[in-house]
């Protein structure tokens, strides 16, 4: 990858790596008595790896100007591999912690192996490791194809990809060492948060610079969603992570807000991390790969406008439904509930738009498991958003909150929607990027599809049952007017469901391993001769004759 | 409307600004007033701050991820009030940076767990929950009894908490490491300073039952035993919101 950088980009890369080493060593020195010192060395090592890569390719000739007549897809390629690897890691840890809930003795006497430290490795591993890398990899691909412009330079996409993965490594290794802010889905400490802001600014700059150089007059709907994802996640991340570190040599910080204000800020963040990380970004993915794979245009342009702005506006009000019946003032709870219910309209508009796009291509859904992944994702998106609006109703929430029902709901969205649309998109994208005629094995995609679907169903049904049973047991009164069950009674009743949940997760994990294998084998399969697609190049660099037939 | 959008989607900067404006409204309207409306947080003149040992314990609670399975927020529902005690008031987590209300009860709520069990029970339970509750699926935290508590930098922790609004005095900050040791060493000279600075009701005990050393178990048990006891306001104000 270094050989693809121009002379000035190599200088910029050297400067970046040296800065990283300096910061890392400074952190290691300032935090020699604290865990932040260890992370200082991790950062310095990252910088050193970059320097070594740079030195090894130092004499490589500059890339030829003809590169500008092609899209720049290498960062997306690496991003796809990282996505699949993080997916396997994150889901493996998920299955493991699920098993610990059923069999708590199944562990070793070490702090890092405790449930409380491993659980965020699972959540961050799948959300940020798997989901985030998938978004970066696909967004860079979609951005270039829909603007018909090449990325603005060769260095910044690599900076974003590897910088983001450095953040993921700091997060996951930090949890194991005991570094966490405890804010759900925003656990990494202040220095990792600052680093993510730097990465994110560069990510946004790639987006806006490419859009400014676009050859298409209109910005395609997929890019609206990717942009909303980048911008709003930045807004949420910065405000929710405001904190005062104990010192520059301490990993620990104390959040700026406390109590009720902190709770509201946290769930404004938490719910919209779901909205803009796990929904908007993946809707961007759906709006490009589903119509491409089906060979059909998006069903309704106007519906996509309404659903986009509906989601962007209304989701930001919905966070307070996580705090029903708490010490949060009643008026905020009511606002959150009202907007959560209305949110069903734009959500179902998106899901419906996706499914109606398949009209005329249902025979492909039957035959092509890749497209079937995307269709199933749209269905689960519709189901999970309906369930979400339902659970945001105060009376329903009084039963569902604090129970496994919430976990079931999250996984209906995460497994059924996020993971399915990701696997569908990556299966479609891999042969295109590596210029292979097809995937290594369509049969393995079928296997993955049915494993993923059955795993999701087992998981979600187990958690629905356990959640409702739990919620009902907690509020059951006996004839004498006292509570009928102790907490431990409800815990004992959960045991079979916890076993079922671990089994469902295991099925899904096996599917993820199959996907990694299938895609790696696709990449390793021989390249056919004459593979170059004449239309898959940026506009403005082609010979005049080919422009007329370019029909992306 | 669609014509306006037709033009908007040809303008990258305009589109970016539109997203930022549209997305900012909801959060602004729901969060900003929480800082300005006085009734949001009740008054509790009797409320004390966490002692250094309790701060250290709270940090261990966060480090081990206890919040993932235990809430500290009793809702205004009859069964919760009967199971766990008076429903939680906003003021009770006024000094909680960050709050630990939680979102899941794999285990029971802990907002008022302080004083419900003895120190011995707490220590035994954290060391291996199944020794005292055979059905429990809670992890065993055996290393807490083995690890000596790090106290030397607690003054810096208190100073950072003061920077975000917790009213620690200079005296408290200067004596933080000593007070942490003193609260877990009832028979030493250091103990007197703790009640002097944090009030006579402060629990000074041999939390983990081990003489002569202050472990992470001491800190965590001290924190759990103060939950629900920083102020009595929830017990003295009428609970008229229960549904």
Interface residues (C-beta under 8 A of the other chain):
Chain A: X33 X100 X101 X102 X104 X105 X107 X109 X110 X111 X114 X115 X116 X117 X119 X120 X175 X178 X179 X180 X181 X182 X183 X184 X208 X211 X212 X214 X217 X218 X219 X224 X227 X228 X231 X232 X235 X239 X243 X244 X245 X246 X247 X250 X252 X253 X254 X255 X256 X257 X258 X259 X260 X261 X262 X263 X264 X265 X266 X268 X302 X305 X309 X312 X313 X314 X315 X316 X317 X318 X319 X320 X322 X323 X324 X325 X326 X327 X328 X329 X332 X335 X336 X339 X398 X401 X402 X403 X406 X407 X474 X475 X477 X482 X483 X487 X488 X491 X492 X495 X498
Chain B: X2 X5 X6 X9 X10 X12 X13 X15 X16 X19 X20 X22 X23 X24 X25 X26 X27 X29 X30 X31 X34 X35 X37 X39 X40 X41 X59 X62 X63 X64 X65 X66 X67 X68 X69 X71 X73 X75 X76 X77 X79 X80 X82 X83 X87 X88 X89 X90 X91 X92 X93 X94 X95 X96 X97 X98 X99 X100 X101 X102 X103 X104 X105 X106 X107 X108 X109 X129 X130 X133 X135 X136 X137 X138 X139 X140 X141 X142 X143 X153 X156 X157 X160 X161 X163 X164 X165 X166 X243
